[in-house]
Amino acid sequence: CEVNTYKTDEYFASTPPLEAKKLLFSEFSATARNPAFKSDEYILSFVDIKKAYFNGIPKRNVHLAFPKELGIADNFCAHLKRCVYGTRDAGAIWEECYATALVEMGFTRGVASPCCFFHNDLRLMVVVHGDDFTCLGPKKNVVHYEDQLASRFEIKRRGHIGESDGCIKEIRILNRILRLTDEGLRYEADPRHA
C-alpha cells in the first residue's frame, strides 16, 4: 500500500537461504534415529506467527487513507501505531522484533544468515523465514521454546515431525512437502505448486 519512490537499503529484511532449512532437516536425519540421541527424542517443530507484522512498532510517521468500503469520509486518515503489511519498513521491523525476542530467550543470532539462531544450553537450532519458524532439538526443549514464543506472539503450532508420540509424518513448508518415511526424511516439491 506504500509506493516506493526511492531506493534505500534501510528497509531490507533478510530471508534465509533454502540450505539453512535443509541443514536442519539433515541434522534431524543424523540425530533422530541415532541411538546416542534416542533418549532426547529429537523433533522438528513448525510454528507460524499470526499477524506477524502487527507486532512491530513503526519508527516513522505513517498515515493511511481508509478503504472506501468502510464509508469513512475522505478527509480522515489513520495514523499507524503498529506496522501493517504493505508498508516498506514492516519486514525489517518484524525481523528486528523476532530477533530481539529470540535473543532474550537465550539464542545466538547467526553470522552468515541473521535468520538462523542457536541456543547452546537447550541444543536448539531455529531458522526463520518471514513468519515461519522451524526448530530442531530435543522434544522437551522444543516445547519450552514454543511456550516462550507463545508468551510473546500469537502463534499457530503447525506440528512436530519425529518418532515420538503426537508427531506427524508430513508437513507442507515453502511450497514443498517434508515427509518422514522408513527410509528417512524427504524434502520434495509440492505437486500442487509445480
Backbone hydrogen bonds, N-H to C=O, Kabsch-Sander energy under -0.5 kcal/mol:
donor,donor_aa,acceptor,acceptor_aa,energy
2,E,86,G,-1.4
5,T,3,V,-1.0
12,F,9,D,-1.8
20,A,17,P,-2.0
21,K,17,P,-0.7
22,K,18,L,-2.1
23,L,19,E,-2.2
24,L,20,A,-1.5
25,F,21,K,-2.2
26,S,22,K,-2.5
27,E,23,L,-2.8
28,F,24,L,-2.5
29,S,25,F,-2.2
30,A,26,S,-1.9
31,T,27,E,-1.7
32,A,28,F,-3.4
33,R,29,S,-0.5
34,N,31,T,-1.2
37,F,34,N,-2.0
38,K,34,N,-0.8
40,D,37,F,-1.8
41,E,37,F,-0.6
41,E,38,K,-1.2
43,I,137,G,-2.5
44,L,161,I,-2.4
45,S,135,C,-3.1
46,F,159,G,-2.0
47,V,133,F,-2.6
48,D,156,K,-2.4
49,I,131,D,-2.2
50,K,48,D,-0.6
50,K,154,E,-2.8
52,A,49,I,-0.8
54,F,51,K,-1.1
55,N,52,A,-2.1
56,G,53,Y,-1.5
62,V,60,R,-0.6
64,L,78,A,-2.4
66,F,76,F,-0.6
70,L,67,P,-1.8
71,G,68,K,-1.7
76,F,73,A,-1.6
78,A,64,L,-3.2
80,L,62,V,-2.5
80,L,78,A,-0.6
83,C,56,G,-2.6
87,T,84,V,-1.5
90,A,87,T,-1.1
93,I,89,D,-2.3
94,W,90,A,-2.4
95,E,91,G,-2.3
96,E,92,A,-2.0
97,C,93,I,-2.1
98,Y,94,W,-2.7
99,A,95,E,-2.2
100,T,96,E,-2.1
101,A,97,C,-1.8
102,L,98,Y,-2.5
103,V,99,A,-2.5
104,E,100,T,-2.3
105,M,101,A,-1.3
106,G,103,V,-1.6
107,F,102,L,-2.4
108,T,118,F,-2.9
110,G,116,C,-3.3
116,C,113,S,-1.7
117,F,126,V,-2.9
118,F,108,T,-2.1
119,H,124,L,-2.8
120,N,118,F,-0.6
123,R,119,H,-1.2
124,L,119,H,-1.6
125,M,136,L,-2.1
126,V,117,F,-2.7
127,V,134,T,-2.5
128,V,115,C,-2.6
129,H,132,D,-2.7
131,D,129,H,-0.8
132,D,129,H,-1.9
133,F,47,V,-3.4
133,F,131,D,-0.6
134,T,127,V,-2.4
134,T,132,D,-0.5
135,C,45,S,-2.1
136,L,125,M,-2.5
137,G,43,I,-1.7
139,K,40,D,-1.2
139,K,41,E,-1.7
141,N,138,P,-0.6
142,V,138,P,-2.4
143,V,139,K,-2.5
144,H,140,K,-1.7
145,Y,141,N,-2.4
146,E,142,V,-2.6
147,D,143,V,-2.3
148,Q,144,H,-2.1
149,L,145,Y,-2.4
150,A,146,E,-2.5
151,S,147,D,-1.3
152,R,148,Q,-0.6
152,R,149,L,-1.4
153,F,149,L,-2.9
155,I,153,F,-0.7
156,K,48,D,-2.8
158,R,46,F,-2.3
158,R,156,K,-0.9
159,G,46,F,-1.0
161,I,44,L,-2.4
162,G,160,H,-0.5
162,G,168,I,-1.0
167,C,164,S,-1.6
168,I,160,H,-3.4
171,I,178,L,-2.2
173,I,176,R,-2.6
176,R,173,I,-1.0
177,I,188,E,-3.3
178,L,171,I,-3.1
178,L,176,R,-0.5
179,R,177,I,-0.6
179,R,186,R,-2.9
180,L,169,K,-3.3
181,T,179,R,-0.6
181,T,184,G,-3.1
184,G,181,T,-0.6
186,R,179,R,-3.1
188,E,177,I,-2.4
190,D,175,N,-1.8
193,H,190,D,-2.3
194,A,191,P,-0.8
